Amino acid sequence: MLFLAIFSYSPEDRDLVIERGLGIGEKGGSEVKVKGEWFDVSGHRVFRLFEAEDELHLASSIYNWTDLGVAEIIPVMETDKALKLLKRIKSPKKG
């Protein structure tokens, strides 16, 4: 499953976040793969796209950052895959 994490931190924690190295530091175990990461240079946020076996593995990888801020976790799906799923749900099965 794909998850988007939006990690928000206080301006006064900026140096701690940089020191810990969001872009370089702990990325989770083998059950969690970071697919991409983006740093909001003006808004004190980091966006990270994860692929995880389940939400428990993802939560354990996020936990190491919860002392510096809050992570909002959003399950996401590639657009093509989501559209196919929505079309199947919308169209009742004939038979």
MOSULWO-V195652 format. One record per pair of residues at least 4 apart in sequence whose C-alpha atoms are under 6 Angstrom apart, sorted by the first residue. I is the first residue (numbers start at 1). J is the second residue. Records with the same first field share a line. If there is no record, write none. Layout:
# MOSULWO-V195652
I=J + J
This chain:
# MOSULWO-V195652
1=51 + 52
2=50 + 51 + 75 + 76
3=49 + 50 + 74 + 75 + 76
4=48 + 49 + 73 + 74
5=47 + 48 + 72 + 73
6=46 + 47 + 71 + 72
7=45 + 46 + 70 + 71
8=44 + 45 + 69 + 70
9=44 + 69
15=19
21=25
28=32 + 61
31=52 + 53
32=51 + 52
33=50 + 51
34=49 + 50
35=49 + 50
36=48 + 49
37=47 + 48
38=46 + 47
39=46
40=45 + 46
52=58
55=59
66=70
77=82
86=90
